[in-house]
Amino acid sequence: MFMSTPTLLIVDDEKNTREGLRAGLGEKFDVYVAEDAASAWNLLERESVDVLLTDLRMAGDDGIQLIARAKGLAKPPVCILMTAFGTEEIAVEAMKKGADDYISKGRLRIDELELRIQRALKRTALETENRQLHRRLDQKFGLQNLIGEAPGMRAVFELIQAVAPTRSTVLITGESGTGKELVAKAIHQNSPRARGPMITVNCAALPSTLLEAELFGHEKGAFTGAHERRLGRIEQAQGGTLFLDEIGEIDATTQVKLLRFLGEKTFERLGSSKTLSSDVRLVFATNKDLQALVAAGRFREDLFYRLAVFPIPLPPLRDRLQDLPTLCAAFIKEFAEENGKPIPNLTTAALEVLLQYSWPGNVRELRAAMERAVVMCREGHIQPQDLPQTVRTPNNRSQTTPSLELANAKPVTLKEAEKQLLIHALQEADGNRTLAAQKLGISRRTLHRRLHEFGLGDK
């Protein structure tokens, strides 16, 4: 876990003990020593220490008081208390004050002490990594990071906020590339299960013979190639969320087993008759019309109604083009930072091309287009020629998308491009703000707010 040698501060009022520990642990750690809590604290305020190994009984503050202060540092060390007066009460008090471990001097051996220090370091490093991971997940998948002002997306946000705190099963529908998995992650991250696992299974990526075992697990010898017992995704998601993408692809046998689990929360691993249970929240997604599959006899009607307890339909990008400038800004920033480039501006000519494209691949396709544009652009400006050929092909243009009708490719920021889009809509509506809002697909209130932000509101 540590790229460099960990630093260790030994605090003990007995010189022979201090020097003995220094000699025994010096090969694995950079060792500091201190004879009391006051001198130890002076060092802790100046130096970054990975491990504090302190005696209990010392002149001035004792070891427990020193640990309590050390745990208040911006980067607190791993703290281990040593004492010749080993009692359960002392151990409990030390742990309450933040001690990571407790060891009796009467049984002190250098090899055991080294092992316990290393274990405490690894445990602390894993806890730190876990907190950082959850922080990154919160930042990446939190509801505030889902982009959209279009009516369809505002409805999605409201549905997520309503369903996330509950235990309800959710069915996310929408075309490929609309962001179904991102919505599933937002539901998980905003639920009481956020600290539990989120397990994802793409049902279309596995043949039916493997999907059942993947979901429910199997015992050793359950089928050819089953050389050992394996827990299924339902068990792995215990206490968290199981996201089943492309649920319309599962076969009839798996549909029956899934229906039973939805109703009873029980299942059996393949090759076993033992009934198991798992506390897991299920979120499904599909780009197919499940009701049409039911009508065609390819999907169980009773399972459909179990899945569709709380449906969340995602609009395609072509129906929320007013969100396109903001989406572009987010993707451009992401890929500029990823590639170590200054964040480029999007020219109005390039924005016009983007607005006129039909986006069959939805947000996923837009993201890929922005990645290419950031890589291809020169002099800090994204021009039409930096966009993929498919986006620039006239045959792929939408016939209903409003154009910015700008004759030149003068570089502007995305904020300026959005401002010009608002002006264009108002011009087409002869100044009628209600009609302009309808043309843009936003509410009149949102239009007023945007106009005020751009200095276009009533004076």
C-alpha positions in Angstrom: 0.0 0.0 0.0 2.9 2.3 0.7 5.3 3.3 -2.1 7.9 4.5 0.4 9.0 3.3 3.8 6.4 4.1 6.4 7.4 6.4 9.2 7.0 5.2 12.8 7.0 7.3 16.0 7.8 5.3 19.2 6.8 7.0 22.5 8.0 5.5 25.7 9.6 7.0 28.9 12.0 4.0 29.2 15.1 4.6 27.1 15.9 0.9 26.8 12.4 0.1 25.5 12.6 3.0 23.0 16.0 2.0 21.7 15.2 -1.7 21.6 12.0 -1.1 19.5 14.0 1.3 17.3 16.6 -1.4 16.6 14.0 -4.1 16.1 11.8 -2.1 13.7 14.3 0.1 12.0 14.8 -2.2 9.0 11.1 -1.9 8.0 10.3 1.7 9.1 11.8 5.2 9.3 11.8 5.5 13.1 11.4 8.6 15.3 11.5 8.3 19.1 10.1 10.5 21.9 10.2 10.2 25.7 6.8 11.7 26.5 3.6 12.9 25.0 4.7 16.6 24.8 7.8 15.9 22.7 5.8 13.4 20.6 3.2 16.1 19.9 5.8 18.6 18.9 7.1 16.1 16.3 3.6 15.2 15.1 2.9 18.9 14.4 6.0 19.2 12.3 6.2 15.8 10.6 3.8 13.4 8.8 3.9 10.1 10.7 2.2 6.9 9.4 2.2 5.0 12.7 2.2 6.1 16.4 3.3 3.4 18.8 2.9 4.7 22.3 3.2 3.5 25.9 0.2 4.1 28.2 1.8 5.4 31.4 4.1 8.4 31.0 4.8 11.7 32.7 2.3 14.4 31.6 -0.4 13.2 29.2 -0.8 9.4 28.9 -0.8 7.4 25.7 -4.6 7.4 25.4 -4.7 11.2 25.5 -1.9 11.4 23.0 -3.8 9.1 20.6 -6.9 11.2 21.0 -5.0 14.4 19.9 -3.2 12.5 17.1 -6.5 11.4 15.6 -7.5 15.0 15.3 -4.7 15.7 12.8 -5.5 16.4 9.2 -3.7 13.2 8.3 -4.0 11.0 11.5 -1.5 8.2 11.9 -2.3 4.6 12.7 -2.3 4.4 16.5 -1.2 1.4 18.6 -1.2 1.5 22.4 1.3 -0.5 24.5 1.0 -1.1 28.2 2.3 -3.3 30.9 -1.0 -2.9 32.7 -3.2 -4.9 30.3 -6.9 -4.8 31.3 -10.0 -5.0 29.2 -11.2 -1.6 30.5 -8.0 0.1 29.2 -8.4 -1.5 25.8 -12.0 -0.4 25.5 -11.0 3.2 26.5 -8.1 3.2 24.0 -10.4 2.1 21.2 -12.9 4.7 22.0 -10.2 7.4 21.8 -9.2 6.2 18.3 -6.6 3.5 18.9 -6.3 1.1 16.0 -4.8 -1.7 18.0 -3.7 -2.6 21.6 -0.8 -4.8 22.7 0.5 -5.9 26.1 4.2 -5.3 26.8 4.3 -8.6 28.7 3.8 -10.5 25.5 5.6 -8.1 23.2 7.6 -9.7 20.4 9.2 -7.7 17.6 7.9 -10.0 14.8 4.4 -10.0 16.1 4.5 -6.2 16.7 5.7 -5.7 13.1 2.9 -7.9 11.7 0.3 -6.0 13.7 1.6 -2.7 12.5 1.6 -3.8 8.9 -2.0 -5.2 9.2 -3.2 -1.9 10.8 -1.5 0.1 7.9 -3.2 -2.1 5.3 -6.6 -1.9 7.0 -6.4 1.9 7.2 -5.2 2.2 3.6 -8.2 0.1 2.4 -10.6 2.1 4.5 -9.2 5.3 3.0 -9.4 3.9 -0.6 -13.0 2.8 0.1 -14.0 6.3 1.3 -12.3 7.9 -1.8 -14.0 5.4 -4.1 -17.4 6.3 -2.6 -16.6 10.0 -2.9 -15.7 9.5 -6.6 -18.9 7.5 -7.2 -20.9 10.2 -5.4 -19.3 12.8 -7.7 -19.7 10.8 -10.8 -23.1 9.3 -10.3 -24.8 11.7 -8.0 -28.1 13.1 -9.1 -26.7 16.6 -9.4 -24.4 15.4 -12.2 -27.2 14.1 -14.5 -27.5 16.9 -17.1 -30.8 18.1 -18.4 -33.3 21.0 -18.5 -35.6 19.4 -21.0 -39.1 18.5 -19.7 -38.4 14.8 -20.3 -35.2 14.9 -18.2 -36.8 17.0 -15.5 -39.4 14.3 -15.2 -36.6 11.7 -14.9 -35.0 13.6 -12.1 -38.3 13.8 -10.2 -38.8 10.0 -10.6 -35.3 9.2 -9.4 -35.7 11.4 -6.3 -39.1 9.8 -5.6 -38.0 6.1 -6.0 -34.4 6.1 -4.8 -35.1 6.1 -1.0 -37.6 3.2 -1.4 -37.3 -0.6 -2.0 -39.4 -0.5 -5.2 -38.3 -2.4 -8.3 -37.5 0.0 -11.1 -37.7 -0.5 -14.9 -35.6 2.0 -17.0 -36.6 2.2 -20.6 -35.1 4.0 -23.5 -33.1 3.7 -26.7 -29.6 2.5 -26.7 -27.2 5.3 -25.5 -29.7 7.3 -23.6 -28.0 6.7 -20.2 -30.0 4.0 -18.6 -27.0 2.6 -16.6 -26.2 6.1 -15.4 -29.7 6.5 -14.1 -29.5 3.1 -12.4 -26.3 4.2 -10.6 -27.9 7.5 -9.6 -30.8 5.5 -8.0 -28.3 3.4 -6.1 -26.1 6.3 -5.0 -29.1 8.2 -3.7 -30.6 5.2 -1.9 -30.1 3.9 1.7 -28.1 1.1 0.0 -25.4 3.4 -1.4 -22.7 2.0 0.8 -23.6 -1.6 -0.3 -22.5 -3.1 -3.6 -24.0 -2.3 -7.0 -23.7 -5.3 -9.3 -24.4 -5.0 -13.0 -25.2 -7.8 -15.4 -25.7 -7.2 -19.2 -28.2 -10.0 -20.0 -27.6 -9.6 -23.7 -23.9 -10.4 -23.3 -24.4 -13.9 -22.0 -26.0 -17.0 -23.6 -29.0 -18.3 -21.7 -27.0 -21.4 -20.5 -24.6 -19.1 -18.7 -26.9 -16.3 -17.6 -28.9 -18.5 -15.2 -25.7 -19.6 -13.4 -24.4 -16.0 -13.5 -27.5 -14.7 -11.7 -28.2 -17.6 -9.2 -24.7 -19.2 -8.9 -23.9 -22.9 -9.1 -22.4 -25.7 -7.0 -19.3 -27.7 -8.0 -20.2 -30.2 -10.7 -23.5 -28.6 -11.5 -22.6 -28.7 -15.2 -19.5 -29.3 -17.4 -16.8 -26.8 -16.4 -18.3 -26.1 -13.0 -15.1 -27.0 -11.1 -16.0 -25.2 -7.9 -18.9 -23.5 -6.2 -19.6 -20.0 -7.4 -21.8 -17.3 -5.8 -24.3 -15.7 -8.2 -24.7 -12.0 -8.7 -27.9 -12.0 -6.6 -25.8 -13.2 -3.6 -22.9 -10.8 -4.4 -25.4 -7.9 -4.4 -26.5 -8.7 -0.8 -27.4 -5.4 0.9 -27.1 -3.4 -2.3 -28.5 -3.1 -5.8 -28.5 -5.6 -8.7 -28.9 -3.9 -12.1 -30.0 -6.2 -14.9 -29.5 -4.4 -18.3 -31.2 -5.6 -21.5 -33.7 -7.6 -19.5 -35.7 -8.3 -22.6 -33.1 -10.8 -23.7 -33.5 -13.4 -21.0 -34.9 -16.9 -21.9 -38.1 -18.5 -20.6 -36.3 -20.6 -17.9 -34.5 -17.6 -16.4 -37.7 -15.6 -16.5 -39.5 -18.2 -14.3 -36.7 -18.2 -11.8 -36.4 -14.4 -11.7 -40.2 -14.1 -11.3 -40.0 -16.4 -8.2 -37.1 -14.3 -6.7 -39.0 -11.1 -7.3 -42.0 -12.6 -5.4 -40.3 -14.5 -2.6 -36.7 -13.2 -2.5 -35.6 -16.9 -2.5 -33.6 -19.0 -5.0 -31.4 -22.1 -5.4 -28.0 -22.3 -6.9 -27.7 -24.6 -9.9 -27.0 -28.1 -8.7 -28.4 -27.5 -5.2 -31.8 -28.0 -3.6 -31.0 -25.7 -0.7 -33.2 -22.6 -0.7 -31.3 -19.3 -0.2 -32.4 -15.7 0.2 -30.8 -12.3 -0.6 -31.7 -8.8 0.5 -31.2 -7.0 -2.8 -32.9 -4.2 -4.7 -33.5 -4.9 -8.4 -33.3 -2.3 -11.1 -33.9 -3.3 -14.7 -33.3 -1.7 -18.1 -34.3 -2.4 -21.7 -34.3 -0.8 -25.1 -37.0 -3.1 -26.3 -40.8 -2.7 -26.1 -41.5 -5.4 -23.4 -45.3 -5.1 -23.9 -44.8 -6.0 -27.5 -42.7 -9.0 -26.5 -45.5 -10.0 -24.1 -48.0 -9.8 -27.0 -45.7 -11.9 -29.1 -45.4 -14.6 -26.4 -41.6 -14.0 -25.9 -41.9 -12.4 -22.4 -44.0 -13.5 -19.5 -46.8 -11.1 -18.7 -46.7 -11.7 -15.0 -42.9 -11.0 -15.0 -43.5 -7.8 -16.9 -45.9 -6.5 -14.3 -43.3 -7.4 -11.6 -40.6 -5.4 -13.4 -42.7 -2.4 -14.3 -43.6 -1.4 -10.7 -41.9 1.9 -11.2 -41.1 2.7 -14.9 -38.6 5.5 -15.8 -38.6 6.3 -19.5 -35.6 8.2 -20.9 -36.1 10.5 -23.8 -33.8 10.2 -26.9 -31.3 13.0 -27.4 -33.2 14.3 -30.5 -36.1 15.1 -28.2 -34.0 17.1 -25.7 -31.6 19.0 -28.0 -31.8 22.1 -25.7 -29.6 20.1 -23.4 -27.0 19.5 -26.1 -24.8 22.6 -25.4 -24.6 21.7 -21.7 -23.8 18.1 -22.5 -21.1 19.2 -25.0 -19.5 21.4 -22.4 -19.3 18.6 -19.9 -17.8 16.1 -22.4 -15.4 18.7 -23.8 -14.1 19.5 -20.3 -13.8 15.8 -19.4 -11.8 14.9 -22.5 -9.7 18.0 -22.4 -8.6 17.3 -18.9 -8.1 13.6 -19.7 -5.8 14.5 -22.6 -4.0 17.3 -20.8 -5.3 20.0 -23.3 -6.8 23.4 -22.6 -10.6 23.3 -22.7 -11.5 24.3 -26.3 -14.4 26.5 -27.4 -17.1 25.1 -29.7 -17.7 27.3 -32.7 -21.2 28.3 -33.6 -20.8 26.6 -36.9 -19.9 23.3 -35.2 -22.8 23.7 -32.7 -25.2 24.2 -35.7 -24.0 21.0 -37.2 -24.6 19.1 -33.9 -28.1 20.6 -33.5 -29.1 19.5 -37.0 -27.9 15.8 -36.6 -30.5 13.2 -35.7 -28.3 11.4 -33.1 -29.4 7.7 -33.5 -26.8 6.7 -30.9 -28.0 9.4 -28.4 -25.8 10.7 -25.6 -23.3 7.9 -26.0 -22.8 8.9 -29.7 -22.5 12.6 -28.7 -19.9 11.7 -26.1 -17.8 9.9 -28.6 -18.1 12.8 -31.1 -16.9 15.2 -28.5 -13.9 13.0 -27.6 -12.9 13.0 -31.3 -13.5 16.7 -31.6 -11.2 17.5 -28.6 -8.5 15.3 -30.0 -8.8 16.8 -33.5 -9.3 20.5 -32.8 -6.5 23.1 -33.3 -5.9 26.5 -31.7 -8.5 25.9 -29.0 -11.6 25.9 -31.3 -13.8 23.0 -32.3 -14.8 23.5 -36.0 -17.3 21.4 -38.1 -14.4 19.5 -39.7 -13.3 18.2 -36.2 -16.6 16.4 -35.9 -17.2 12.8 -37.1 -18.1 12.4 -40.8 -21.4 10.8 -40.0 -22.4 13.9 -38.0 -21.5 16.2 -40.9 -23.3 14.1 -43.6 -26.4 16.0 -44.8 -28.4 12.7 -45.2 -28.1 12.2 -41.4 -29.5 15.7 -40.6 -32.8 16.1 -38.7 -35.4 17.8 -40.8 -37.1 19.3 -37.7 -34.2 20.6 -35.7 -33.9 24.5 -35.7 -30.6 25.8 -37.1 -28.7 28.7 -35.6 -28.4 30.0 -39.1 -25.0 31.6 -38.5 -23.0 32.3 -41.6 -19.5 32.2 -40.1 -17.5 30.0 -37.8 -16.5 32.7 -35.3 -15.3 30.9 -32.2 -17.5 31.4 -29.2 -17.9 29.7 -25.8 -20.7 27.2 -25.3 -22.4 29.8 -23.0 -22.4 32.3 -25.9 -23.7 29.6 -28.3 -26.6 28.8 -25.9 -27.3 32.6 -25.7 -27.5 32.8 -29.4 -29.8 29.8 -29.5 -32.2 31.6 -27.1 -32.1 34.8 -29.2 -32.8 32.8 -32.4 -35.8 31.1 -30.8 -37.2 34.5 -29.7 -36.7 35.9 -33.2 -38.6 33.0 -34.7 -41.4 33.5 -32.2 -41.5 37.3 -32.8 -40.6 37.9 -29.2 -43.4 35.7 -27.8 -41.7 34.0 -24.9 -44.3 31.3 -24.4 -43.9 30.3 -28.0 -40.1 30.5 -27.8 -40.1 28.3 -24.7 -42.2 25.8 -26.6 -39.8 25.8 -29.6 -36.9 25.2 -27.2 -38.8 22.5 -25.3 -38.3 24.2 -22.0 -40.7 25.8 -19.5 -41.4 29.6 -19.7 -40.0 29.9 -16.2 -36.7 28.2 -17.3 -36.6 30.6 -20.3 -37.0 33.6 -18.1 -34.2 32.4 -15.8 -31.9 31.7 -18.8 -32.6 35.1 -20.3 -31.8 36.8 -17.0 -28.6 34.8 -16.7 -27.5 36.1 -20.2 -28.6 39.7 -19.5 -31.5 39.4 -21.9 -34.3 39.8 -19.4 -36.5 42.9 -18.7 -34.5 45.9 -17.6 
